[in-house]
Amino acid sequence: HGMRIDVVTIFPEYLEPLNVSLVGKARARGQLDVHLHDLRSWTHDVHRTVDDTPYGGGPGMVMKPEPWGEALDAVRAAGPADQVPTLVVPTPSGVPFTQELAQELAARPWLAFAPARYEGIDRRVIEEAATRMPVVEASIGDYVLAGGEVAVLVMVEAIARLLPGVLGNAESHRDDSFAPGAMADLLEGPVYTKPAEWRGRAVPEVLLSGNHGRIARWRREQAFTRTLANRPDLVARWRLSAFDKKEREA
Ligand SMILES: Nc1cc(-c2cccs2)n[nH]1
């Protein structure tokens, strides 16, 4: 059936949003099987210690390896015996979490997320895990969060909406920004709905014309203009892919 997702965290309450809305419904439909684990379950001292000062000095705290090692062992033991999870570690120093990576992760049967505090998890945890399962260290953007839980929410939502049947109208992620296809690599243009006039502002008449060729062209132009304005870096990529497409069609 659906995908299994495990999350090990010191703030399980941060992941409560996974019980509501899109992800909540997918879980209710059995398309997604989410298990939250409190990392402190795998501590054995009275203070339930999960972090300590960094070797070599420096600010902040590093998450200790022992609790994580035991937690990941337990996650693996609780999941399908014939499968290994892909360990996803949110970190500012990871590979970019893109729509492409979301698509790739959405194709896997089992993901285990390891959100940590900013200073990170003892490197040996990742190294040891990588001997037994695929590990993906990914960044959701070039800014620093206090912990990885918010990044897990972002990644799970981006992945869950790609699972078959999770999005109501399957079409609605065809025209996503960044989704492959005719509008690939371009940002979404403006969208409108009723009323046709609102506070003295009319909807562009082309959209009311019923001329679908003209509408498609107008939407491509709008997408290009918006991309040029907000993401000139994507325009270069789009030009290349458009060129290649012409090449292929030639
Ligand atoms: N992209 C990104 C990830 C993060 C953190 C992950 C874990 C702690 S902070 N900040 N920014």
PDBQT file of the ligand as one rigid body, heavy atoms in Angstrom, charges set to zero:
ROOT
HETATM    1  N1  LIG A 301      17.784  24.354   4.926  1.00  0.00    +0.000 N 
HETATM    2  C1  LIG A 301      17.934  24.359   6.300  1.00  0.00    +0.000 A 
HETATM    3  C2  LIG A 301      17.931  23.247   7.121  1.00  0.00    +0.000 A 
HETATM    4  C3  LIG A 301      18.152  23.744   8.396  1.00  0.00    +0.000 A 
HETATM    5  C4  LIG A 301      18.268  22.969   9.604  1.00  0.00    +0.000 A 
HETATM    6  C5  LIG A 301      18.156  21.609   9.731  1.00  0.00    +0.000 A 
HETATM    7  C6  LIG A 301      18.362  21.183  11.052  1.00  0.00    +0.000 A 
HETATM    8  C7  LIG A 301      18.610  22.197  11.946  1.00  0.00    +0.000 A 
HETATM    9  S1  LIG A 301      18.612  23.685  11.086  1.00  0.00    +0.000 SA
HETATM   10  N2  LIG A 301      18.259  25.075   8.351  1.00  0.00    +0.000 NA
HETATM   11  N3  LIG A 301      18.128  25.436   7.052  1.00  0.00    +0.000 N 
ENDROOT
TORSDOF 0
